Amino acid sequence: MPAFSSRRLAPVMTGACLILLAGCGSSSDSTSGTGAAQSPAAASVIPVVASTDVYGSIAERIGGGKVAVTSIISDPDQDPHSYEANTQNQLALSKAKVVIENGGGYDDFIDRMLKTGGNSSAQVINAVKVSGKGAPAGGELNEHVWYDFPTVAKLADRIATALAKADPDDAATFTKHAKDFEEKLKPLEQKEAEIKADHGGEAVAITEPVPLYMIEASGLKNATPAAFSEAIEEGDDVSARTLRDTLALFTGKKVKALVYNEQTSGPQTEKAEQAAKAAGIPVVPVTETLPKGEDYLGWMTANVDALANALAK
């Protein structure tokens, strides 16, 4: 499929539904983290809407049986930057007590749909704001904060606080679930520390910045020409010179692995993947949404393990 920008998920009103366009791709209905449409079964269940199933999975972990989660983007076979949001999405947002968005320009459609639906009372959690991260001097913000485990730990606390406000009687339960979740994040941070101890300073390549927080926490150097990853992220063509410089990383065996976003690929990224494989350099696939049947912790454990195994080869 063609490459798309992960910085803009822009809605366009068409008839009765919102069409969210950033290129071509399949569509995804409003679904829960388990893939089935959900609505609150009882007044005591808190309706939660997440922009992607990444945040939906975390909310389900913390809320347990006290939440009904709708994840707007949830199809692992779909480019997350291109899909259709139907009137069910709009309805879910209009009724949500808690809304979780990524922020940083990644999913601005959430705020627009909330405004369209007239829901000004929902507690809106913005993961980028929770992270406290900003753009580096002379650079751009890497908005893919769900690959940063300290940020996800902060987010868990923020979700627990929001759920407690919506349901004070179960506040202690939400706090406990958040702490349990944060404990399970610690082995992932420890694995990153082990990678750093064993491979700190080694170079890897990426197709776009999705996994950069994990790579940086693991002490690795991103050797990819900035013009390559920026063009892929923005859905632009890569210049012949930039592509040549990128492919030279593999033919010259200058990197230990290629970390490849499977959900946004195109001719240039496929050439990079082919060059890496031809040179015997491991390719580590990553995604922006959950693989089918996975939750956040299982998914991220697999990602960190795959990176460690690739570097050990």
KOLKOL-754637 format. One line per 2 residues: number of its first residue (from 1); their letters; for each residue x, y negated, z negated of N, C-alpha, C, CB. Coordinates in steps of 0.02 Angstrom, whole numbers. Last residue first. Glycine has a CB too. Layout:
NUM> a> X,Y,Z,X,Y,Z,X,Y,Z,X,Y,Z ~ ...
! end
This chain:
313> ka> 1093,561,-822,1112,604,-765,1180,582,-737,1058,602,-710 ~ 1053,470,-915,1096,525,-939,1121,569,-882,1058,567,-989
311> la> 964,389,-851,1031,362,-866,1079,416,-888,1027,308,-920 ~ 852,472,-848,883,450,-785,954,426,-797,840,393,-753
309> na> 820,485,-984,841,544,-946,876,525,-881,781,588,-930 ~ 781,353,-1015,838,384,-1049,865,443,-1009,819,406,-1119
307> la> 669,340,-932,726,295,-923,788,326,-955,712,226,-955 ~ 586,438,-985,607,443,-915,668,399,-902,550,424,-868
305> dv> 565,389,-1114,600,453,-1105,626,459,-1034,554,512,-1122 ~ 491,275,-1083,557,267,-1116,597,331,-1107,549,250,-1191
303> na> 376,334,-1023,417,284,-988,488,279,-1018,383,216,-991 ~ 324,417,-1124,348,447,-1061,393,399,-1023,288,468,-1017
301> tm> 290,319,-1216,338,370,-1234,367,402,-1172,306,423,-1280 ~ 191,252,-1144,254,219,-1156,309,267,-1180,244,164,-1208
299> wg> 91,354,-1143,116,325,-1081,185,294,-1093,67,273,-1054 ~ 63,375,-1278,88,430,-1237,121,405,-1173,31,478,-1220
297> ly> 16,246,-1313,75,274,-1345,105,331,-1304,58,299,-1415 ~ -99,226,-1230,-41,181,-1227,21,214,-1255,-56,117,-1265
295> de> -151,384,-1158,-162,324,-1198,-98,284,-1198,-186,342,-1271 ~ -201,470,-1006,-151,447,-1055,-178,390,-1098,-87,426,-1020
293> gk> -289,502,-905,-286,546,-963,-236,525,-1016,-269,614,-941 ~ -196,427,-777,-257,461,-796,-246,508,-855,-286,500,-736
291> pl> -88,296,-834,-100,356,-794,-162,391,-820,-38,403,-796 ~ -138,126,-859,-126,192,-886,-134,247,-834,-174,205,-943
289> te> -49,1,-761,-107,26,-798,-94,98,-818,-172,20,-757 ~ 72,-17,-702,45,-73,-740,-16,-54,-780,29,-130,-694
287> tv> 209,103,-702,145,76,-679,124,18,-723,91,131,-678 ~ 362,176,-640,322,144,-693,258,119,-661,362,86,-728
285> pv> 484,300,-605,421,267,-587,388,236,-649,373,317,-554 ~ 648,295,-575,604,298,-633,539,262,-615,638,266,-696
283> vp> 761,385,-482,706,337,-477,659,347,-536,668,343,-410 ~ 939,409,-483,871,426,-507,822,368,-499,875,446,-581
281> ig> 1034,423,-338,1020,380,-396,949,393,-419,1030,304,-379 ~ 1075,481,-221,1074,522,-282,1063,482,-345,1138,559,-288
279> aa> 1061,411,-108,1125,403,-143,1128,444,-206,1137,330,-159 ~ 932,439,-74,984,462,-29,1053,459,-62,984,421,35
277> ka> 865,371,-177,863,444,-175,919,472,-130,795,468,-149 ~ 893,238,-139,914,264,-204,917,341,-203,866,240,-259
275> aq> 833,231,-14,906,221,-19,932,249,-85,923,147,-13 ~ 699,249,-47,732,298,-4,808,293,-9,710,287,69
273> ea> 677,133,-125,669,200,-154,706,252,-113,595,218,-160 ~ 699,35,-28,741,37,-87,738,107,-120,720,-17,-138
271> ke> 596,64,59,665,70,83,713,74,24,683,10,128 ~ 489,34,-24,498,103,-2,568,115,25,445,122,51
269> tq> 502,-102,-33,514,-62,-93,523,11,-75,456,-70,-142 ~ 472,-135,102,537,-152,73,552,-111,11,539,-227,56
267> pg> 339,-84,125,396,-61,164,464,-76,132,394,-93,232 ~ 272,-65,-43,268,-86,26,330,-64,63,258,-162,32
265> st> 177,-58,-196,233,-40,-153,219,-63,-82,245,35,-155 ~ 119,-54,-344,126,-107,-293,187,-92,-251,130,-178,-326
263> qe> 126,60,-420,60,33,-402,62,-24,-353,25,11,-464 ~ 254,96,-456,218,138,-408,154,106,-382,201,204,-440
261> ny> 395,11,-476,324,4,-491,284,41,-437,303,-72,-494 ~ 544,84,-530,502,71,-472,428,67,-492,512,125,-418
259> vl> 707,71,-562,643,73,-598,591,42,-551,647,33,-667 ~ 844,163,-520,796,115,-492,730,124,-530,785,126,-414
257> ak> 1005,177,-600,936,199,-588,898,143,-553,901,218,-655 ~ 1133,127,-601,1124,195,-627,1053,222,-614,1138,197,-702
255> vk> 1217,41,-467,1166,45,-520,1156,118,-540,1099,14,-497 ~ 1305,53,-364,1318,0,-413,1268,0,-470,1318,-66,-379
253> kg> 1323,131,-247,1316,162,-314,1334,112,-370,1362,224,-320 ~ 1313,80,-123,1376,70,-158,1378,99,-228,1392,-2,-162
251> tf> 1182,111,-96,1234,141,-53,1303,134,-86,1235,108,16 ~ 1124,30,-197,1117,103,-197,1172,137,-155,1049,123,-172
249> la> 1155,-99,-171,1160,-76,-240,1161,0,-243,1103,-104,-282 ~ 1120,-116,-40,1191,-105,-55,1202,-83,-127,1231,-168,-40
247> lt> 989,-152,-46,1004,-83,-26,1077,-66,-41,989,-72,48 ~ 1007,-288,-78,974,-242,-125,992,-170,-108,898,-252,-122
245> dr> 1067,-340,35,1103,-344,-29,1073,-296,-80,1101,-415,-57 ~ 964,-316,128,1030,-285,136,1069,-284,71,1070,-322,191
243> lt> 865,-400,77,854,-327,79,920,-291,86,807,-309,138 ~ 927,-523,97,911,-501,29,899,-426,27,849,-538,2
241> ra> 935,-525,237,996,-528,197,983,-502,126,1023,-599,194 ~ 801,-522,275,845,-468,296,908,-466,253,864,-475,371
239> sv> 686,-565,143,729,-582,198,776,-524,214,770,-645,182 ~ 528,-496,112,597,-501,90,641,-516,150,620,-435,54
237> dd> 370,-578,107,420,-537,143,489,-549,113,419,-554,218 ~ 272,-578,-46,304,-609,11,351,-561,46,341,-673,-10
235> ge> 212,-547,-166,182,-521,-105,210,-551,-42,108,-531,-107 ~ 274,-583,-281,229,-633,-252,196,-608,-188,268,-696,-237
233> ei> 353,-472,-306,302,-491,-354,251,-539,-324,334,-523,-415 ~ 439,-475,-196,393,-418,-205,337,-438,-252,431,-357,-232
231> ae> 507,-595,-221,467,-588,-160,417,-531,-167,513,-575,-100 ~ 570,-562,-342,522,-618,-340,477,-613,-278,560,-685,-340
229> sf> 655,-458,-305,600,-444,-351,548,-500,-352,628,-434,-422 ~ 739,-534,-212,703,-472,-193,643,-461,-239,750,-411,-196
227> aa> 794,-641,-278,751,-655,-220,712,-593,-199,794,-679,-161 ~ 876,-582,-371,814,-614,-394,766,-625,-336,828,-680,-429
225> pt> 944,-423,-342,942,-493,-321,874,-524,-339,954,-500,-245 ~ 964,-320,-486,926,-334,-426,932,-407,-406,853,-315,-436
223> an> 1021,-283,-604,1067,-305,-550,1030,-323,-486,1116,-250,-536 ~ 993,-299,-768,956,-297,-705,999,-326,-650,889,-337,-712
221> kl> 1070,-200,-889,1076,-260,-847,1035,-250,-784,1151,-274,-829 ~ 1009,-144,-1050,1030,-133,-981,1031,-199,-942,983,-84,-946
219> gs> 960,-134,-1178,1028,-157,-1169,1054,-151,-1098,1073,-121,-1214 ~ 830,-108,-1200,874,-50,-1196,946,-69,-1180,849,-1,-1144
217> ae> 771,-228,-1186,776,-201,-1254,822,-141,-1257,706,-182,-1280 ~ 776,-236,-1045,817,-281,-1086,825,-255,-1157,785,-351,-1087
215> im> 683,-136,-1011,752,-132,-987,798,-175,-1030,756,-154,-913 ~ 565,-185,-1069,592,-119,-1090,666,-113,-1070,551,-61,-1058
213> yl> 552,-302,-996,559,-306,-1069,587,-240,-1096,492,-321,-1102 ~ 539,-257,-861,599,-292,-883,607,-295,-959,600,-361,-856
211> pv> 442,-190,-786,472,-155,-843,529,-193,-876,497,-89,-821 ~ 397,-295,-690,351,-260,-736,387,-229,-796,313,-206,-698
209> pe> 470,-368,-591,486,-375,-663,443,-337,-712,483,-446,-680 ~ 508,-248,-458,480,-311,-482,483,-312,-558,406,-319,-458
207> ti> 601,-149,-437,566,-176,-379,531,-241,-396,515,-125,-352 ~ 769,-145,-504,696,-143,-512,665,-164,-445,673,-190,-570
205> av> 918,-60,-558,881,-102,-511,807,-95,-524,898,-82,-437 ~ 1046,-73,-685,991,-39,-652,959,-88,-602,937,-13,-704
203> ae> 1204,-56,-766,1160,-91,-720,1105,-45,-692,1200,-122,-663 ~ 1253,-57,-939,1248,-25,-874,1195,-59,-832,1232,50,-882
201> gg> 1242,-117,-1063,1282,-150,-1012,1280,-118,-944,1351,-153,-1035 ~ 1223,34,-1153,1220,-39,-1153,1267,-69,-1102,1237,-65,-1222
199> hd> 1209,170,-1170,1215,144,-1101,1214,68,-1097,1159,172,-1059 ~ 1203,204,-1305,1235,250,-1258,1251,219,-1190,1191,311,-1248
197> ak> 1137,98,-1366,1200,122,-1395,1238,165,-1345,1186,163,-1459 ~ 1023,89,-1286,1071,33,-1289,1139,55,-1315,1043,-23,-1333
195> ie> 962,209,-1316,983,197,-1248,1036,141,-1247,923,178,-1202 ~ 935,182,-1450,980,237,-1433,1006,229,-1362,945,304,-1441
193> ae> 843,79,-1439,906,66,-1473,958,120,-1456,896,61,-1549 ~ 738,149,-1378,771,95,-1341,839,79,-1372,726,32,-1341
191> kq> 707,231,-1485,732,262,-1424,766,209,-1381,674,295,-1384 ~ 658,137,-1574,719,174,-1592,750,206,-1530,703,227,-1644
189> el> 543,98,-1509,596,49,-1518,662,83,-1536,577,-2,-1573 ~ 476,219,-1522,490,193,-1456,546,141,-1459,427,163,-1425
187> pk> 461,234,-1661,505,281,-1624,521,258,-1553,471,349,-1620 ~ 370,123,-1683,439,121,-1706,484,172,-1672,442,132,-1780
185> lk> 240,147,-1648,281,109,-1602,356,112,-1620,258,36,-1600 ~ 187,206,-1758,199,249,-1699,237,213,-1644,133,276,-1672
183> ee> 168,98,-1839,216,149,-1859,235,194,-1800,188,192,-1917 ~ 63,36,-1771,129,4,-1772,184,53,-1793,128,-56,-1818
181> fd> -41,125,-1801,-20,116,-1731,51,85,-1729,-70,71,-1694 ~ -52,104,-1938,-35,171,-1913,-8,166,-1841,-96,218,-1916
179> ka> -91,-29,-1936,-27,-12,-1967,-5,57,-1944,-33,-13,-2044 ~ -216,-16,-1874,-164,-57,-1843,-95,-39,-1871,-178,-132,-1854
177> hk> -285,62,-1966,-273,88,-1898,-218,49,-1864,-337,85,-1857 ~ -289,-27,-2074,-254,36,-2079,-237,64,-2011,-296,86,-2119
175> tf> -370,-129,-2021,-302,-144,-2042,-260,-81,-2046,-302,-180,-2109 ~ -489,-59,-2001,-454,-87,-1944,-381,-102,-1961,-490,-151,-1919
173> ta> -521,-29,-2135,-510,25,-2086,-471,-1,-2026,-577,54,-2063 ~ -541,-154,-2190,-486,-112,-2215,-470,-56,-2167,-504,-83,-2284
171> ad> -656,-198,-2120,-592,-232,-2113,-534,-188,-2134,-592,-297,-2153 ~ -787,-161,-2120,-738,-111,-2099,-668,-140,-2090,-760,-79,-2034
169> dp> -859,-272,-2157,-864,-213,-2198,-811,-160,-2182,-933,-183,-2191 ~ -841,-368,-2054,-803,-373,-2116,-805,-310,-2159,-830,-431,-2157
167> da> -837,-373,-1900,-866,-322,-1943,-827,-321,-2009,-865,-251,-1909 ~ -775,-482,-1844,-838,-460,-1815,-874,-411,-1859,-826,-429,-1747
165> ka> -661,-486,-1921,-706,-544,-1921,-774,-525,-1894,-676,-602,-1880 ~ -605,-365,-1886,-626,-376,-1955,-673,-436,-1960,-566,-386,-2001
163> la> -571,-390,-1754,-622,-340,-1769,-649,-348,-1840,-594,-269,-1759 ~ -469,-484,-1776,-529,-502,-1738,-586,-454,-1753,-515,-504,-1663
161> ta> -375,-407,-1846,-404,-468,-1876,-468,-487,-1842,-354,-525,-1874 ~ -343,-311,-1751,-373,-290,-1814,-406,-350,-1849,-320,-259,-1861
159> ir> -283,-392,-1654,-346,-357,-1638,-381,-336,-1702,-332,-295,-1594 ~ -170,-432,-1724,-218,-483,-1702,-285,-451,-1685,-191,-522,-1642
157> da> -103,-311,-1741,-125,-349,-1800,-179,-399,-1781,-67,-385,-1833 ~ -77,-283,-1606,-118,-237,-1646,-145,-272,-1708,-76,-175,-1667
155> lk> 9,-388,-1572,-58,-385,-1542,-104,-339,-1582,-53,-361,-1470 ~ 124,-352,-1639,88,-414,-1658,17,-413,-1632,126,-476,-1632
153> av> 152,-236,-1563,139,-231,-1635,102,-293,-1661,206,-222,-1674 ~ 175,-294,-1440,117,-249,-1447,101,-239,-1521,131,-181,-1412
151> tp> 294,-363,-1466,233,-400,-1448,172,-357,-1459,236,-423,-1375 ~ 381,-255,-1488,367,-302,-1543,304,-344,-1529,426,-349,-1553
149> fd> 377,-195,-1355,345,-163,-1413,335,-209,-1473,386,-104,-1434 ~ 337,-242,-1201,377,-266,-1257,345,-242,-1322,383,-345,-1255
147> yw> 250,-213,-1103,311,-173,-1104,358,-195,-1160,346,-176,-1037 ~ 155,-310,-1112,138,-245,-1140,196,-195,-1137,77,-216,-1103
145> vh> 196,-422,-1043,216,-417,-1113,197,-350,-1145,185,-472,-1153 ~ 226,-480,-912,211,-410,-924,228,-390,-995,248,-364,-873
143> en> 264,-607,-875,201,-600,-910,183,-528,-928,146,-628,-868 ~ 400,-697,-884,383,-627,-868,321,-610,-908,444,-577,-883
141> le> 404,-863,-827,383,-817,-879,374,-747,-850,318,-841,-912 ~ 547,-915,-733,476,-906,-741,462,-856,-796,444,-883,-674
139> gg> 682,-1036,-757,652,-974,-732,577,-973,-743,683,-915,-766 ~ 741,-1143,-818,752,-1135,-747,720,-1073,-717,823,-1134,-733
137> ap> 740,-1059,-968,761,-1120,-934,775,-1106,-861,823,-1150,-969 ~ 602,-942,-970,670,-962,-985,688,-1025,-947,720,-906,-967
135> ag> 435,-963,-1027,480,-958,-970,551,-978,-992,456,-1002,-912 ~ 396,-877,-1181,388,-930,-1131,437,-919,-1075,398,-998,-1163
133> kg> 311,-788,-1311,360,-792,-1259,344,-849,-1211,365,-726,-1220 ~ 219,-759,-1407,261,-817,-1418,314,-827,-1364,294,-811,-1484
131> sv> 126,-656,-1407,198,-639,-1402,243,-697,-1420,213,-615,-1332 ~ 5,-722,-1406,24,-684,-1466,99,-670,-1466,-16,-618,-1469
129> kv> 9,-769,-1275,12,-817,-1331,31,-782,-1396,-56,-852,-1339 ~ -1,-646,-1209,58,-688,-1199,64,-739,-1256,55,-723,-1131
127> an> -129,-601,-1251,-69,-565,-1271,-5,-606,-1262,-63,-501,-1231 ~ -260,-678,-1322,-215,-687,-1265,-147,-657,-1284,-209,-762,-1245
125> iv> -420,-645,-1367,-350,-632,-1386,-308,-633,-1324,-343,-564,-1424 ~ -564,-725,-1412,-521,-709,-1355,-449,-703,-1378,-528,-762,-1299
123> qa> -715,-693,-1477,-646,-704,-1498,-602,-680,-1441,-630,-666,-1565 ~ -860,-773,-1408,-814,-715,-1411,-746,-737,-1437,-807,-683,-1341
121> ss> -935,-886,-1389,-926,-863,-1458,-877,-804,-1464,-992,-843,-1487 ~ -965,-918,-1262,-915,-961,-1295,-900,-938,-1366,-939,-1032,-1297
119> ng> -1022,-858,-1126,-1003,-830,-1190,-946,-872,-1220,-982,-755,-1183 ~ -1069,-885,-997,-1094,-926,-1053,-1076,-899,-1122,-1167,-932,-1048
117> gt> -1022,-827,-885,-1071,-789,-924,-1096,-827,-984,-1041,-725,-946 ~ -928,-921,-844,-987,-909,-802,-1042,-874,-841,-967,-867,-741
115> kl> -836,-904,-948,-870,-969,-940,-933,-960,-898,-823,-1020,-906 ~ -795,-774,-923,-825,-792,-988,-865,-856,-982,-771,-798,-1042
113> mr> -739,-791,-798,-800,-751,-804,-834,-763,-871,-783,-676,-797 ~ -629,-870,-831,-679,-896,-784,-744,-857,-790,-653,-892,-713
111> di> -557,-785,-915,-582,-849,-941,-637,-877,-896,-525,-900,-947 ~ -529,-681,-822,-565,-668,-884,-596,-733,-910,-519,-637,-937
109> fd> -449,-730,-720,-520,-718,-705,-561,-706,-769,-528,-659,-659 ~ -318,-729,-756,-357,-790,-770,-432,-781,-758,-331,-846,-727
107> dy> -214,-633,-777,-285,-615,-772,-329,-674,-790,-301,-555,-819 ~ -86,-694,-772,-97,-626,-746,-170,-611,-733,-69,-575,-795
105> gg> -57,-812,-831,-73,-813,-761,-89,-746,-731,-17,-842,-724 ~ -42,-785,-966,18,-799,-927,6,-801,-852,70,-750,-941
103> gn> -154,-648,-1010,-132,-717,-1007,-70,-726,-964,-118,-742,-1077 ~ -221,-528,-1046,-148,-532,-1047,-125,-604,-1051,-119,-499,-985
101> ei> -358,-518,-1162,-329,-533,-1097,-254,-536,-1103,-357,-599,-1068 ~ -494,-458,-1243,-421,-455,-1243,-397,-465,-1172,-395,-387,-1271
99> vv> -628,-509,-1343,-602,-503,-1275,-526,-505,-1278,-630,-561,-1228 ~ -764,-470,-1444,-692,-477,-1441,-670,-465,-1369,-656,-427,-1490
97> ka> -897,-467,-1413,-878,-503,-1475,-803,-516,-1476,-899,-462,-1537 ~ -981,-479,-1257,-922,-459,-1296,-914,-501,-1359,-859,-463,-1254
95> ks> -1078,-515,-1169,-1100,-487,-1233,-1041,-471,-1280,-1140,-424,-1221 ~ -1016,-559,-1056,-1065,-604,-1086,-1087,-580,-1155,-1126,-610,-1040
93> la> -940,-449,-1021,-906,-507,-1048,-955,-554,-1082,-868,-543,-994 ~ -1043,-367,-971,-1003,-345,-1029,-969,-405,-1061,-951,-292,-1008
91> lq> -1085,-443,-861,-1131,-431,-916,-1093,-410,-979,-1182,-376,-897 ~ -972,-437,-780,-996,-502,-803,-1042,-494,-863,-1032,-539,-747
89> nq> -968,-299,-757,-912,-332,-790,-934,-398,-820,-855,-343,-740 ~ -1089,-283,-689,-1080,-250,-754,-1023,-282,-793,-1068,-175,-745
87> tn> -1069,-347,-569,-1110,-382,-618,-1107,-348,-687,-1182,-385,-594 ~ -895,-306,-535,-966,-311,-520,-1004,-346,-576,-995,-242,-507
85> ae> -745,-338,-458,-779,-339,-522,-853,-351,-510,-749,-393,-570 ~ -634,-251,-356,-697,-287,-360,-725,-282,-432,-748,-258,-310
83> ys> -458,-282,-331,-515,-240,-350,-578,-282,-349,-504,-208,-421 ~ -293,-299,-348,-345,-301,-297,-401,-254,-316,-316,-282,-227
81> hp> -194,-278,-436,-203,-346,-414,-257,-353,-361,-138,-373,-386 ~ -174,-145,-464,-210,-186,-513,-223,-257,-492,-173,-186,-577
79> dq> -210,-26,-346,-167,-84,-357,-204,-130,-405,-148,-121,-290 ~ -262,131,-412,-278,66,-383,-224,14,-396,-344,40,-410
77> dp> -253,244,-482,-237,248,-411,-245,182,-375,-279,301,-378 ~ -300,219,-609,-228,226,-600,-207,231,-527,-205,287,-636
75> ds> -418,100,-650,-407,154,-602,-332,162,-589,-444,140,-536 ~ -453,-9,-728,-440,55,-761,-425,113,-714,-498,72,-803
73> ii> -501,-164,-773,-456,-130,-726,-434,-65,-758,-394,-175,-706 ~ -589,-178,-884,-609,-199,-817,-566,-165,-763,-605,-274,-810
71> st> -647,-81,-1010,-585,-102,-977,-600,-117,-904,-529,-47,-984 ~ -741,-91,-1151,-746,-93,-1078,-681,-120,-1051,-807,-138,-1055
69> va> -774,-4,-1299,-726,-41,-1259,-741,-35,-1184,-655,-16,-1273 ~ -848,-16,-1446,-864,8,-1379,-824,-34,-1331,-943,4,-1363
67> vk> -797,30,-1612,-795,-14,-1554,-820,23,-1492,-723,-40,-1542 ~ -792,121,-1713,-829,59,-1727,-828,11,-1668,-800,24,-1787
65> gg> -712,230,-1698,-782,237,-1680,-824,174,-1690,-812,292,-1719 ~ -569,129,-1671,-598,194,-1682,-670,197,-1658,-594,213,-1755
63> gi> -495,11,-1666,-565,8,-1683,-597,75,-1699,-603,-24,-1629 ~ -367,54,-1629,-376,15,-1691,-449,15,-1713,-352,-56,-1681
61> re> -388,124,-1511,-348,154,-1565,-361,118,-1631,-272,151,-1547 ~ -457,33,-1434,-491,95,-1455,-454,127,-1513,-496,144,-1396
59> ai> -356,-61,-1414,-416,-80,-1451,-454,-18,-1476,-462,-123,-1407 ~ -268,14,-1334,-246,-10,-1400,-306,-28,-1443,-199,-71,-1393
57> sg> -349,33,-1221,-324,90,-1259,-303,70,-1330,-266,123,-1222 ~ -365,-99,-1176,-423,-60,-1198,-403,-1,-1240,-463,-36,-1138
55> yv> -239,-132,-1134,-265,-163,-1195,-327,-128,-1221,-280,-237,-1182 ~ -240,-42,-1025,-184,-44,-1072,-208,-74,-1138,-125,-86,-1043
53> dt> -348,-68,-946,-354,-13,-993,-295,-6,-1039,-364,52,-955 ~ -373,-248,-944,-347,-185,-916,-354,-131,-969,-274,-192,-893
51> sa> -451,-339,-1013,-440,-350,-941,-413,-288,-908,-392,-408,-931 ~ -579,-279,-1121,-508,-289,-1107,-498,-297,-1032,-466,-229,-1134
49> vv> -707,-309,-1235,-689,-307,-1164,-615,-322,-1158,-731,-358,-1122 ~ -811,-236,-1356,-745,-263,-1340,-734,-257,-1265,-689,-226,-1380
47> pi> -939,-235,-1472,-924,-234,-1400,-858,-271,-1387,-981,-266,-1360 ~ -945,-136,-1614,-921,-200,-1588,-907,-195,-1513,-858,-224,-1626
45> vs> -1088,-64,-1685,-1029,-53,-1643,-1009,-119,-1610,-1042,1,-1590 ~ -1205,-93,-1746,-1146,-93,-1788,-1082,-83,-1749,-1151,-39,-1841
43> aa> -1304,-76,-1653,-1287,-145,-1670,-1222,-148,-1711,-1343,-177,-1709 ~ -1251,54,-1541,-1289,29,-1598,-1264,-40,-1615,-1283,77,-1659
41> ap> -1182,76,-1429,-1235,123,-1445,-1279,98,-1502,-1206,191,-1462 ~ -1125,-32,-1303,-1133,-20,-1374,-1193,24,-1388,-1140,-86,-1412
39> sq> -1075,60,-1159,-1109,3,-1187,-1119,18,-1261,-1177,-12,-1151 ~ -971,119,-1027,-991,117,-1097,-1031,54,-1112,-931,122,-1143
37> aa> -923,232,-901,-955,169,-919,-981,172,-990,-1012,152,-869 ~ -769,319,-920,-842,321,-914,-870,253,-935,-872,377,-957
35> gt> -633,315,-944,-655,317,-875,-730,319,-866,-626,374,-842 ~ -581,292,-1065,-589,362,-1047,-617,370,-977,-634,397,-1095
33> gs> -585,157,-1083,-520,187,-1075,-525,260,-1055,-481,182,-1138 ~ -730,115,-980,-694,120,-1044,-627,151,-1030,-733,161,-1096
31> ts> -759,3,-843,-755,69,-874,-721,64,-941,-719,118,-830 ~ -826,-73,-705,-813,-83,-776,-815,-15,-810,-864,-131,-808
29> ds> -753,-3,-557,-808,-28,-596,-785,-39,-668,-867,20,-594 ~ -638,-47,-435,-647,-13,-498,-705,-44,-535,-584,-15,-541
27> ss> -582,-17,-266,-617,-55,-317,-626,-13,-379,-684,-79,-292 ~ -425,-25,-172,-489,5,-192,-520,-35,-247,-479,77,-213
25> gc> -361,-156,-63,-355,-102,-112,-423,-75,-128,-320,-125,-174 ~ -273,-305,-14,-320,-251,0,-309,-196,-51,-311,-224,70
23> ga> -266,-458,-111,-242,-414,-58,-293,-361,-45,-174,-383,-75 ~ -328,-511,-215,-256,-526,-211,-226,-482,-156,-221,-514,-279
21> ll> -484,-555,-280,-444,-541,-222,-372,-558,-234,-470,-578,-162 ~ -630,-505,-342,-565,-526,-366,-514,-506,-314,-548,-496,-436
19> il> -789,-557,-329,-740,-519,-293,-672,-546,-313,-751,-522,-216 ~ -928,-542,-429,-865,-577,-420,-817,-532,-383,-836,-599,-489
17> ca> -1097,-532,-362,-1040,-508,-400,-979,-551,-387,-1025,-435,-383 ~ -1199,-575,-284,-1214,-562,-354,-1154,-542,-394,-1266,-509,-359
15> gt> -1106,-674,-174,-1171,-646,-190,-1179,-637,-264,-1181,-579,-155 ~ -953,-697,-233,-985,-674,-172,-1051,-641,-190,-938,-625,-133
13> mv> -827,-795,-299,-898,-777,-306,-927,-759,-239,-938,-834,-338 ~ -670,-733,-331,-709,-771,-283,-781,-748,-289,-682,-761,-210
11> pa> -532,-737,-446,-600,-718,-428,-629,-763,-374,-644,-719,-489 ~ -364,-681,-441,-410,-737,-434,-479,-714,-413,-383,-787,-385
9> lr> -232,-651,-518,-290,-608,-505,-349,-656,-501,-300,-552,-561 ~ -64,-674,-505,-129,-704,-492,-181,-651,-477,-124,-753,-433
7> rs> 51,-605,-528,41,-666,-566,-28,-695,-556,93,-716,-546 ~ 85,-501,-452,55,-484,-516,43,-546,-558,100,-435,-554
5> sf> 57,-496,-279,80,-535,-336,45,-512,-399,69,-610,-325 ~ 86,-342,-193,44,-397,-213,75,-434,-272,-27,-372,-231
3> ap> 128,-242,-51,146,-272,-115,100,-331,-129,220,-295,-116 ~ 20,-118,21,61,-178,23,76,-203,-46,28,-231,63
1> m> 42,59,0,0,0,0,44,-62,0,-48,0,-60
! end
